[in-house]
Amino acid sequence: MDLPLSGVIGAAVGLGVGILDFAVIAALVRRTLGRMNATPDPKRMDLVMRGLFVVNALVFAGLGWWVGVSVSGLGAAGP
């Protein structure tokens, strides 16, 4: 199986964007919980944050792959 370099680079960039996005979303979630004066169970909060990170990383890496391959033209269907 040949992996196009444009897809790998796109996935890496997408993963980086996903990590930055996770940092923003995690900060917003923590700030919202702080304003509500809610003290969630630390184990549940850790599980939610891990799940959010995994989903965020996979989605952004997939989008990065798709954009990288689409821009390079390697993923385009022939006539």
Backbone torsions as a table, in degrees:
resi	resn	phi	psi	omega
1	MET	NA	123.7	179.8
2	ASP	-94.2	126.2	176.8
3	LEU	-99.1	123.6	177.8
4	PRO	-69.5	137.2	-179.0
5	LEU	-60.5	-35.9	-179.9
6	SER	-63.5	-36.1	177.7
7	GLY	-68.9	-40.3	179.4
8	VAL	-66.1	-43.3	178.3
9	ILE	-65.1	-42.3	177.6
10	GLY	-61.6	-41.1	179.0
11	ALA	-66.0	-39.4	178.8
12	ALA	-65.4	-43.5	177.6
13	VAL	-65.7	-42.0	177.9
14	GLY	-61.8	-39.0	177.5
15	LEU	-63.9	-41.2	176.7
16	GLY	-61.9	-43.1	177.5
17	VAL	-65.1	-38.4	178.7
18	GLY	-63.6	-37.9	178.1
19	ILE	-66.8	-41.2	176.8
20	LEU	-64.7	-41.2	178.9
21	ASP	-64.4	-39.5	177.4
22	PHE	-60.8	-40.9	-179.9
23	ALA	-61.2	-40.8	179.3
24	VAL	-67.7	-47.6	-178.0
25	ILE	-64.8	-42.1	179.1
26	ALA	-62.4	-39.8	178.2
27	ALA	-64.7	-40.2	178.8
28	LEU	-65.7	-40.9	178.9
29	VAL	-64.2	-44.9	-179.9
30	ARG	-65.0	-39.9	179.4
31	ARG	-65.5	-41.4	179.2
32	THR	-63.7	-43.6	177.7
33	LEU	-65.0	-33.9	177.6
34	GLY	-67.5	-37.5	178.7
35	ARG	-70.0	-30.4	-179.4
36	MET	-82.3	-2.2	-176.9
37	ASN	54.9	32.9	178.7
38	ALA	-95.3	138.8	176.2
39	THR	-117.2	92.0	-179.2
40	PRO	-71.9	160.6	176.5
41	ASP	-61.9	127.0	-177.7
42	PRO	-58.7	-35.2	179.6
43	LYS	-67.5	-40.9	178.2
44	ARG	-66.9	-42.2	-179.9
45	MET	-62.2	-40.9	177.9
46	ASP	-63.5	-42.0	178.6
47	LEU	-64.6	-41.5	178.5
48	VAL	-64.0	-43.7	-179.2
49	MET	-66.4	-38.7	176.9
50	ARG	-64.5	-44.1	177.9
51	GLY	-62.1	-43.0	178.0
52	LEU	-61.5	-41.0	179.5
53	PHE	-63.8	-45.8	-178.1
54	VAL	-63.3	-47.4	179.9
55	VAL	-62.2	-45.1	-179.4
56	ASN	-61.6	-45.2	-179.0
57	ALA	-64.7	-44.0	-179.8
58	LEU	-65.2	-43.0	-179.1
59	VAL	-64.4	-47.2	-177.9
60	PHE	-70.6	-35.1	175.9
61	ALA	-65.8	-40.4	176.8
62	GLY	-64.2	-43.4	176.7
63	LEU	-63.9	-39.9	178.0
64	GLY	-63.8	-41.6	176.5
65	TRP	-59.6	-49.0	-177.9
66	TRP	-61.3	-44.8	179.5
67	VAL	-65.9	-42.7	-179.9
68	GLY	-61.6	-44.4	-179.6
69	VAL	-71.4	-37.6	-179.5
70	SER	-66.9	-41.3	-178.8
71	VAL	-68.4	-36.6	-178.6
72	SER	-77.3	-20.5	179.4
73	GLY	89.4	2.0	-178.8
74	LEU	-75.4	-24.0	-177.4
75	GLY	-96.3	2.0	-177.6
76	ALA	-74.2	140.3	178.2
77	ALA	-77.6	143.0	179.9
78	GLY	-75.4	169.9	-178.2
79	PRO	-69.1	NA	NA
